[in-house]
């Protein structure tokens, strides 16, 4: 339950806004079309519902509400994580969303919205794991392997906070998608996957005991939507984010997706 408490505590820091923004104050984008790209591989932020086959999640609900309040039409498209930031930077899409951590190096390629969510990274392991219990003991467990996507926050946390600072360390096994890292964990091909508390909760809740979280949080991350540099959508979306924080909409979405929703049910 530690990661759930941390998620909720982190949400509280972002839900409240010092300045309420009413719907009447938000800009009207006149029904323009906006292409939003995502990966659909990050439950419960965005994923494909195994029952209905529909793409759902916190970010979809939030973006749909932002579109409603700003009066624009959303067209959703999909791409892989490793292609997303560059594709948005190149102007192939108007907005990107997939739990993207706001980082200075990424700001050189894309503009970020204000943070809409704060999360922390945790160690996701198999439910029967007893060989290590935290980052220190994993670092000392020389046979332990970490699954990660290259260029992601979990990759760099693994390199610099758990291992030896060598980005070529053979103890890190690279995968194209986050889902593939979790599958490798389940099958025993790796022993640890680092992920923020958001995704950790979704996978643990749907694993029927096959997965668990160990150790303390390893860092804090703020998530933001991304845009091509200089996009005129940044200011309106920021205004909508402030309004959704202020009126409790984000708080309601947090309850829906992180407390009430059960993966696989």
C-alpha positions in Angstrom: 0.0 0.0 0.0 3.0 2.3 0.2 2.9 3.3 -3.4 -0.8 4.0 -3.3 -0.3 6.4 -0.4 2.6 8.0 -2.2 0.5 8.5 -5.3 -2.3 10.1 -3.4 0.0 12.4 -1.5 1.7 13.4 -4.7 -1.7 14.1 -6.4 -2.6 16.4 -3.5 0.4 18.6 -4.3 -0.9 19.1 -7.8 -4.6 19.1 -7.4 -4.9 22.4 -5.6 -4.3 25.6 -7.5 -3.8 29.0 -5.9 -5.9 30.6 -8.6 -9.2 29.2 -9.7 -9.9 29.4 -13.4 -13.5 29.4 -14.4 -14.8 27.9 -17.6 -15.8 31.4 -18.8 -12.2 32.6 -18.6 -10.9 29.8 -20.8 -10.0 30.5 -24.5 -12.3 29.2 -27.2 -10.4 27.4 -30.0 -13.3 27.5 -32.3 -13.7 23.8 -32.9 -10.3 23.3 -34.5 -8.9 19.8 -34.9 -6.0 18.7 -32.7 -4.1 15.5 -33.2 -3.0 13.9 -29.9 -0.6 11.0 -30.0 -0.1 8.3 -27.3 1.3 4.9 -26.8 -1.6 3.1 -25.1 0.8 1.1 -23.0 0.7 2.8 -19.6 -2.2 1.7 -17.4 -4.1 3.4 -15.9 -3.0 6.6 -17.8 -3.8 5.2 -21.2 -4.2 1.6 -22.3 -6.5 -0.7 -24.4 -9.3 -2.2 -22.3 -8.9 -6.0 -22.7 -12.7 -6.4 -22.5 -14.0 -3.7 -24.9 -10.9 -3.2 -27.0 -11.3 0.5 -26.5 -8.5 2.9 -25.6 -9.2 4.3 -22.1 -7.5 5.8 -19.1 -6.9 8.9 -17.0 -5.2 10.8 -19.7 -8.0 10.2 -22.2 -10.5 11.5 -19.8 -8.4 14.5 -18.9 -7.7 15.3 -22.6 -11.3 14.9 -23.6 -12.3 17.3 -20.8 -9.7 19.8 -21.9 -10.9 19.6 -25.5 -14.5 20.2 -24.3 -13.6 23.2 -22.3 -11.3 24.7 -24.9 -13.7 23.8 -27.8 -11.4 21.7 -30.0 -11.9 18.3 -31.6 -9.5 15.6 -30.7 -8.1 13.0 -33.1 -6.1 10.3 -31.3 -3.2 8.5 -33.0 -0.7 6.0 -31.7 3.1 5.7 -31.9 5.9 4.0 -30.0 7.5 5.8 -27.0 10.9 5.9 -28.7 9.5 7.8 -31.7 7.0 10.1 -29.8 9.1 13.0 -28.7 10.9 13.4 -32.0 7.6 13.0 -33.9 5.9 15.8 -31.9 9.0 17.9 -32.2 8.8 17.5 -36.0 5.2 18.6 -36.0 3.6 15.3 -37.0 1.3 15.6 -34.0 -0.1 18.6 -32.0 0.1 17.0 -28.5 1.8 14.0 -27.0 0.6 12.2 -23.9 2.0 9.1 -22.3 3.1 9.9 -18.7 6.0 12.0 -20.1 8.3 13.3 -17.4 9.1 17.0 -17.6 12.9 17.2 -18.1 15.3 19.9 -19.2 16.9 17.9 -22.0 13.5 17.2 -23.5 12.6 20.9 -23.4 15.2 21.4 -26.1 13.0 19.5 -28.5 9.5 20.1 -27.3 7.4 22.5 -25.2 5.8 21.0 -22.0 2.5 21.9 -20.4 2.4 22.7 -16.7 2.5 19.5 -14.7 -0.8 17.6 -14.5 0.4 14.8 -12.2 3.3 14.0 -9.9 4.6 10.5 -9.4 7.5 8.6 -7.9 9.5 5.6 -9.2 9.2 2.2 -7.5 10.8 -1.2 -7.9 8.3 -3.7 -9.5 9.3 -7.3 -8.9 7.8 -10.8 -9.0 5.4 -11.6 -6.2 7.7 -14.3 -4.8 10.9 -12.3 -4.9 13.0 -12.6 -1.7 16.6 -12.1 -2.9 16.5 -8.3 -2.5 14.2 -5.8 -0.9 15.4 -2.4 -1.9 17.7 -0.6 -4.3 20.8 -1.2 -2.1 20.3 -4.9 -1.9 19.5 -5.2 -5.6 22.7 -3.4 -6.4 24.6 -5.9 -4.4 22.8 -8.8 -6.0 25.2 -9.2 -8.9 23.1 -11.6 -10.9 20.0 -9.3 -10.9 18.8 -7.9 -14.2 16.8 -4.7 -14.8 14.4 -4.3 -17.8 14.1 -0.8 -19.2 13.3 1.3 -22.2 16.3 3.3 -23.4 16.1 7.0 -22.9 13.4 6.9 -20.2 13.5 8.1 -16.6 13.5 4.5 -15.2 16.6 3.7 -17.4 18.6 6.6 -16.0 17.4 5.9 -12.4 18.6 2.3 -12.8 21.9 3.4 -14.1 22.7 6.2 -11.7 20.7 5.4 -8.6 20.9 1.6 -8.4 23.9 0.5 -10.5 27.3 2.0 -11.2 26.6 4.9 -13.5 27.6 3.0 -16.6 24.9 3.3 -19.2 26.3 0.2 -21.0 26.0 -1.9 -17.9 25.0 -5.5 -19.1 22.7 -5.8 -16.1 20.3 -3.5 -17.9 18.3 -5.3 -20.6 16.7 -3.0 -23.1 13.1 -3.3 -24.5 11.1 -1.3 -27.0 8.0 -0.9 -24.8 7.2 -0.7 -21.1 4.8 -3.6 -21.5 7.6 -5.8 -22.8 9.7 -5.0 -19.7 6.9 -6.2 -17.5 6.3 -9.3 -19.6 10.1 -10.1 -19.3 9.8 -9.6 -15.5 6.8 -12.0 -15.3 8.7 -14.7 -17.3 11.9 -14.4 -15.3 14.0 -12.8 -18.1 14.7 -9.8 -15.8 14.3 -9.4 -12.1 13.3 -5.8 -11.7 11.4 -3.1 -13.6 11.5 0.5 -12.4 8.3 2.4 -13.0 6.4 5.3 -11.4 3.8 4.6 -8.9 1.0 5.1 -11.4 1.9 2.2 -13.6 3.0 0.1 -10.7 -0.4 0.2 -9.1 -2.1 -0.8 -12.4 0.1 -3.8 -13.0 0.1 -5.0 -9.4 -3.6 -4.8 -9.1 -4.1 -6.9 -12.2 -1.5 -9.5 -11.5 -3.3 -11.7 -9.0 -0.2 -11.6 -6.8 2.3 -12.3 -9.5 3.8 -8.8 -9.1 4.6 -6.6 -6.1 6.4 -3.4 -5.2 9.4 -3.3 -2.9 11.7 -0.6 -1.4 11.2 3.1 -1.0 10.5 5.6 -3.8 13.6 6.5 -5.8 12.6 9.9 -7.1 9.9 12.4 -8.0 8.6 13.1 -11.5 6.2 15.6 -12.8 4.2 14.6 -15.9 3.3 17.0 -18.7 1.8 17.0 -22.2 4.2 17.8 -25.0 3.9 20.1 -28.0 6.0 21.2 -30.9 8.2 24.1 -30.0 6.3 27.4 -30.0 2.9 25.8 -30.2 0.0 28.1 -29.6 -1.8 25.3 -27.8 0.4 25.4 -24.7 -1.2 28.5 -23.0 -4.8 27.4 -23.6 -4.0 23.8 -22.3 -2.2 25.3 -19.3 -5.3 27.4 -18.5 -7.5 24.3 -18.8 -5.1 22.3 -16.5 -5.4 25.0 -13.9 -9.2 25.0 -14.1 -9.4 21.2 -13.8 -7.2 21.3 -10.8 -9.1 24.1 -9.2 -12.6 22.7 -9.6 -11.8 19.1 -8.5 -12.0 17.4 -11.9 -8.5 16.0 -11.6 -9.2 14.8 -8.1 -12.3 13.0 -9.4 -10.2 11.3 -12.2 -7.6 10.3 -9.6 -10.3 8.5 -7.6 -11.8 6.9 -10.7 -8.6 5.5 -12.1 -6.3 5.0 -9.1 -8.8 3.9 -6.4 -12.1 2.7 -8.0 -10.9 1.1 -11.3 -9.6 -2.4 -11.1 -7.5 -3.7 -14.0 -8.9 -6.8 -15.6 -12.3 -6.6 -13.8 
